[in-house]
Amino acid sequence: MARPTKWRKVEFIPRTQYFVPSDVDTEAVEENVLRIEELEAIRLKDLEGMEQADCAEKMEVSRQTFQRILNIARQKIADSLINGKGIRIEGGNYTRNICPVKCLDCGKQWRESYENFEKILIGDFNCPECNSKRIICSRDEMMKFCRQNCRKHDRK
């Protein structure tokens, strides 16, 4: 059985999600689909100029996984530029909403993605330090982004 794909952390979602060559009929143009995490890899490495290890750490994937994501993205972009194809940016295995959480038993604090908040809300998530299920949002450290986007706070 294959391992489940790990969520990749991204900080940027583009406003423009479709690019097409100007001299091609948009109805008949072939296109490549660039996933959000592939665009993030391009942004971090090629636009921000970060080292690969730092990029991988920021996206919370291994260096090998980061390199694979980057190579796939570059191949799709090159194919589009060389062969006059459009680029559609959508989909992937990514997360943006990172919120600070805290264990009430050991006091450990860390940032968690909203994908895990369902488990936290029903008590099916353990502290990585002491294995306790007594985990809460650390509201005193909550960022503005978190307050606006975290699903846990939307329910209250």
Order of alpha helices (4+ residues) and beta strands (2+ residues): beta-beta-beta-alpha-alpha-alpha-beta-beta-beta-beta-alpha-beta-alpha-alpha
